[in-house]
Amino acid sequence: MSEAEVLFETRGRAGIVTLNRPKALNALTLDMIREIHPVLERWAGDDRIGHVIVRAAGEKAFCAGGDIRKLYDWGREGHAIFLRFYWEEYRLNAAIKRFPKPYVALLDGITMGGGVGLSVHGSHRVASERLTFAMPETGIGLFPDVGGTYFLPRCPGETGLYLGLTGARLKVADALHAGIATHHVPSDRLDALTDALCATGDVDATVGDFCAEAGDAPLVGLREKIDRHFGRDSVEAILESLDADGGDWAENTAETVRGKSPTSLAIAYRQLREGAEKGFEDCMRLEYRIVNRIFRGHDFYEGIRAVVIDKDLAPRWDPPVLEAVDPNDIARYFAPLDEELSFD
């Protein structure tokens, strides 16, 4: 028999969720979503459970994202389960956001995409020095979802837009600065932290006892540039600003942005600007509208082909450049659906 993809345990005051696909970097499957959500709902109402700990097997990743190869296959086949995956994932994100007890995610390794959705909406995001955070979706023809519409605009200044458009990777000090992580605990102390949390009802004090300094955050030194360039009124204007800068960072950042899906960039820009003014559940409804149109589009499948399947890293986006993206086409990604995402 194959091993369970996610493990559940109650120990002392804690309910513990362990993602258990280490060979797949704990990528999130639909079955995992369907197992985790009802357990969280049950623990939310169980007075014996004071708080939840979410961790992962292996040393490389907390969760590197969703199972995008499976999503590619479903989408190519026009299978409705593609949209069901996102419906259920987004509802799980919302359940984490409104979880009534402390929710402690131990971010030890790669944390991207769907792994961010499993962690960033909880009360405590404890990151080790092995953390690598990113929202790389614009590079595969998707958009920064799993609540990115809500949490990215609430990062300092224009940091969230910068992360969403570029897919930039953050280590622990930068993740703390951006508000992605709330605490830094060294990886070799996470097991002891888990044991301590199982024995206590005071999560804040216990996590605090294990915290360590994370060092300087490179993002702090880049904030002026990020805010100046990414505070523009379109992706095209951001690129013009970067091009006019003349510095190495600006040049490299512009090159990075130009390598992403033009359609995804236009979607992400509008999505994150709108998300700054919306509540969490409205942000999730907006994401579900967008992913419904991604399902019927081109760039997601081309991005997965280039990055995951053929691995030639040479996606042929359609349209191929930002200047060819029709604003009316982008507006259709945001239009209401006959069946909007619900949280009942």
N, C-alpha and C positions, 0 to 999 in steps of 0.2 A: 504494500500500500504506500502511496505517496504521502509525504509529510504534510501536515496542515499548513496552509499559507499564512495563517494568523493564529496566535495562541492567546488564551485568556486564563487569568489566574487571579484569585483573590487571596491577599496575604495581609493580615493585620487590618489596618485602616484603608488599604489601597486596593483598587482594582487595576490590574496590569494587563496591557495589550502589548503583545510582541509581534511585530511584522516578521514573517518567517520565510522570506524568499531571498536569502543572501546571494545566491548565485545569479539572480536577476536584479541585484541591487534593490531588492524589496519593492520592485515596481508594483503598483497598485492594480489589482484585478477587480472585475465586477464581483466575483465571489467574496473577495476580502471586504469590499464595501458592504455587501449584504450581510456579512457576519458581524462587522464592527458596529454598525448602526444600532441594531436592536440590543446589543449588549450595553452600549452607552445609555440607551433609553432605560434599560432595566436598572443599571447602576445609579442613574440620576435619581431614581425613586427609592433606592435601597439605603436605609439609615445606617447600615453597617459599613457602607463604603463612604469614606470621608473625601476621597480624591482619587483621580485616575492618573496613572503613569503610562505613557505610550513610548515604546522603545523599539529597537530593531535588532535582529540577529546579524552577526557578521561584523566586520571592522571597516567596511568600505562605505556603507550607505545607511542612512536612516530610511529614505525612500527617494529613488531617483526620478519618480514621476509615475504617470499612468502607463499601462501596458499598451504602448502606442502601435506595436506591430499588430496586436489583435484588433485594435480600433481601425487600423488601415484595412485589414482584411474585411471587417464588417462593413466599413464604409464603401469599399470597392464593390461589394456584393449588394449594396443598397439595403442592408439589413437594418431593421428598426432598432436592433439591440445597441447599435452605435449611439443613438440618442438616449436610449434607456440608461446606458453607462453614465452619461453626463447628468441626466435627471437624478439618478440615485447618488452620484458623487456630490453634486451641488447640495442636495438635501442633507448629506452627511456633513459637509462643510458648515451648513447652517446649524445643525445639531451641536457641533463643536462650539460654534460661536456663542450659542445661548446655553451651553452646558452650565448647570447651576452650582457646580462644585469646582474646586481647583483642578485644572487639567494640565499636567506636566509632561511636555514632550521633550525627550532626550535626543537632541540633534547631534549625533556622533557620526559624521561622514557626509556624503552627498545628500543634499536636501533640495530637490527641484520639483517644479510642477505639482503633481498630485501629492508629493510629500510635504510641500509647503501648505497645501490645503488641509492636511492632517494635523498640522502643528501651529501655524501662525495665528489661527483664530482662538487658540486656547489661552489660558491665563498665564502660563509659565512656559517659556521656550528656552530651555537650558541647552546651550551650545558648547561643544568641546572645541579644542584646537583643531580637530579634524573636520570641522564643518566646511563644506563648500555649498553655498546657497546660490541659486540662480533661478530666474524665470526665463527660459530660453525659447519660448514658444514662437516668437516672430521668425525664428530661424527654421521652423518646420511648417510654416504656413498656417499656424494657429494664432492664438493671442493669449496674453497673460491672464488666465482664468483662475479657477478655484478660489475666487474671492479677491483676485488681484485688482479688480475694479474698485474694491473698497480699500484694501490695505496699502496699495502702492501710492495712491494720491495722498495718503496720510503719513508717508515718510517725510523726513525733513526737506523743505524746499522742493526742488524739482528732482530729488533723488529717485523717487518712485518712477517717474516718467523715463528717466535715464536707464533705470534697471529694466523697465518693461520694453523699451525700444531696442536696447543693445544686447540684452541677455547677459550683462556683466556678472561675473562671479565674485562673491564676497566671502572672505574668511571671517573669523569670529568677531574681531574688533569692529570691522565694518558692519557686520550684521547687528551688533549692539547699537552702533551709531544710527543705523537706519531704522531701528525699532523692530527689526525682524526677530532678533533674539532678545530675551529679557535678562539672562544671566549667563555667565561663563563658568563652567565647571570642567576641570581637566578630565580627559577620557578615562584615565586610570582611577578616578574617584567616582565614576558614575554608578558602579555596582554598590559601593558603600552608600552613596546617596539614595539609591533605590531601597536598600535595606533600612536606612534611617527613615525614609518617607513611609515605609510600611508600619513603622512603630510609633508614628507621631500623628497628631492632629493639626500641628502648626506647620503648614507647608512653607510659608514665607520665611520663617526663622530657620527652618531646616535647610532649605535651599541656600539661604544666605550663609550658613555655616560652612558650606562647601565651596563657595565662590572664590575665584581667583581673578587677578588683574589680567586683562586681555591684551594690553599694550596699546600702542597708538593705532588709530584708524586712518588708513590712507584716504578714505573718502572725505575726511575733515579738510584735508588740504586741497581737495578738488571741488569743494562745495561752491566756491565763487564761480568757477568755470561751468560747473553743471547748471547752476541756477541761471547764469547769464545766457548760455547757449540753449538750454532746454526750456527756458521760459518764453518761448516764441509761440506764434499762433498757428503753426502747422509744422509737419515734418520737413517740408521743403524749406521753410524758414530756419528751422534748426540746422539743417545741412548747410544752408548759405552762411549762417553764423559761424559754424565750425570751419568751413572752408576759408572764411575771411580771417580766422584767428592766426593761422600760420604756424602754430606750435605742433610738436609731435603728438601730444595727447589728443588735440583736436583733430589732427589729420587721421590718426588711428581710429578715433571714435567715429568719424564720418565714414571711413572705409568699412567699419563694422556695420554701421546702420545700413549702408548701401548694399550689403550682402544679404539682408533680410528680405522676406517677401514684401513687396511694395503694398499689396493689399493688406497684409497683416499689420504693417506699420501704420497705415491710415486708420484701420480699425482700432488699433491699440491707442493711438493718439486721442481719438474721439472718446473711446471707452474710458480712459483714465481721466480725461477732463470732465466727463459727465459724472463719473464715480465720485469725484470730490464733493458733489452736491447731493448725493443720494445716500439713503440708509442702506444697511447691509443687505436686507432681503431684496430690495429693489435692484441692488447691484447684481445679485445672483440671478434675478429674473432677466436682467439685461444680458448677462453672459449666456443664459440658455437661449435667448433669441439669436445671439450671434452664432453659437455653435450649430444651431439648426441650419443656418445658411452655409457655414463651413462644410457641413455634411454634404451639401449639394455642389460644392465648389471644386476648384482645381488645385490650389496651392498646398493644401494640407497633404494631399496624396503625393504630390510632387516632392514636397519637403521630406516626407518619410522615405520615399524612394531614394532620394539623394543621400540622406543621412544614415538611414537604418538598413535599407535593403541592398541597393547597389553600392552605397558608401563611396560614391564618386565626388561627393561634396560640391556638386555642380548643378543645383536645381535650376530648372527652366521655368521661372515664374511667369504667370499670365494675369495681368500685363507685366512686362519685364522691368519697367521703371516707374518711379513715382509719378512722373509727369503724365503717364498714360492712364493713371487710375481715375475713374469717373466718380466724382463725389456722389452722384445719384446712385451708383452701384453700392457705394459704402453705406449710404443711408438705408438701403434695403436690409442690411445686416441688423439694423437696430429697430426695424418695424415690429409692431406687436404680432404675437402669434395667436392662432385660434385657441391653442391650449398653452397657457403660460405656466411656468414653473410655480408650483405651490408647495406649501410647507405643512399642510395639515396631517 
